[in-house]
Amino acid sequence: MAKDKFGLRDITKDKRDLQLGALYFLPRLEDLPDSFDLKPPFPVKDQGNTDYCSAYSSCGVSELQEIVELYPEYSFALSKEISGDPDAWGQNMRDAMKAHQKYGAIDAETAQNSPKIADLRRLQSYPTEWADKALKHRKKSFFAITGQYDPFDNIRASIWKT
């Protein structure tokens, strides 16, 4: 694995992606506060020297929605199952979000009360009973964040809107 690359991989365009900016009008930038805090209900996690950034961010968003602390490593393995490339460095956000939609996620308490996982990248390393437990955290859809602004302001306006 090449660890000198960034962990977030590029996404190819897919016309089937739901575009948030096409479904909702984003607020005007001048109507947004200068700053706002999402006040995460759980400690901010440190992904360390891993390429799991996609799983940490997708779990972070889900934690804000559900108020349940999640275990990003399992979500990363799920996304690698979808992309079929567990040894490739990094992941794209579409596969990270598809993992939440197709399989769900595991809460941190379940992970803490389980044996140590030998290979965090491979779904086969995790307890098989986690598949059923993960279903309660499944998502119905996900959106690509688009809009009339640059990517940073599209994300900022989307977070404020939703």
N, C-alpha and C positions, 0 to 999 in steps of 0.2 A: 504494500500500500504506500502510495506517495503522500507523505504527510506534509509536504511543502506547499500543498495547494489549499485553497480555501475550502471550507466544508460545505458551503451552500452552492449547489450546482445550478446551472442555467436551466430554464424551462423552455421547451419548444412551444410555439404558439399552438393553441388548440381552440378552434372556433366553438367548441362545446362548453368552454369555461364560462361560468356565470360571471358577468362583470358587474361589480357593485356599482360603479359609476354610471352604468347604463340602466340600472333599476331604481336608483335613488339619486336625488339631487344632493350633492354635497354642500355643506354650508359655505358661505363666503369666507375667505380667509380672514377678513377684517372682523368677522363675527366670532371668531375663535378667541378664547383667552390667550394671553401671552404664554401661559404655561398651565398645565394641569397634571394631576397625579392620579394614576389608576389605583393606587393603594392596593398592591397585591396582597391577598389574604395570607400568603405563605412566604417564607423566606425566598429571596432570589437565589436560584440555583447556579452553581458554577460548573459548566460543562468540562472544565479542566482542559487537558490537551487532547481533546477528542474532536471528531467531525460530526457531532450530534446536534449541531446548532438548529437544524430544522425541527428535530423532535423537541428540543427545549422550548423553542418558540411556539410550536403548535400545542404543546402541553400547557404552556403559560397562558395562552388565550383560552383554552378549555377550562383551566383552573379559575380564571376570572368569571367565566360563564356559570360554572357549576359549583363553585366554592368547595372543591374537593382537590386535594393535592395529588398530583399524578406522578408516575414514574417514567421519565422520558426515555430511558434506555429500552424499555419494552416497545414503546412507540417507534423508536428508531429501527428495531429489529422487524417490526411489522411493515414499516415502509420499505425496508430492504427486501422483504418477502414480495412486496408488490413490484418493485423495480427489478428483482431477480439478480441483483449485483451486490451481495453482502460484502465482498472484498473491495469494491470500488470505494474510493475516498469520497465522503460527503453524500449529500442527498438533495433532491430538488423539493421545493415546497408543495408541488402538486402531489407527489407521492407521499409526502409527510401528511398532508391533509386527507388524502384518500385512505390512509391507514386509520385515521379517526372515523372516517365515514364507513368504511367497510368492516373494520374489526372493533373499533372502540379504543379503550385505553385501560390501564391498570392503575388503581390508586396506590399511593406511596405506602400506605399501611400494609397492604397485601404484600408488596415487595419486601418491606422490612421484616415481615414474619415468615419469609420463605428462605430456603437454602440459597447459598451463594451461586450465582449463575456463572458457568464456566466461560461461555463465549457470548458476550452481550450483543453481538452483531447478528446472530443467527436465531431465528424463531424456534428452531428445534431444541435449543438449550434451555428454554423456559418451561415451567410446569404446564402440562397440557390443560389442566383445569383453569388456567388463566384465560383461555379463550372464551369460556362462558362468562367469567367474571367481568371481562372487558366489555361485553355487549351493552351493559347499562350506561356506558359512556360514549356510545356511538353517536355520531352527528348525522344529520339528515342531508346537509349540503355544505359547501364551502364556496367562497367567492375569490376571484382575483380582484385585487383592489386597483381600480382604474378611476380616472376622472380627468378633470380639466386642468389639473395642476401638475407640478413635477412629482415624482414618486414619493418624496418625503412628505410633501403637503397633502397628497392624496391619502396617504396612510394616516397622517395626523387628523385630517378632516373626517375620514372614515371612522376612526376611533371615537372622535367627539360625537359624531352623528349617532353611532350605534351604541 
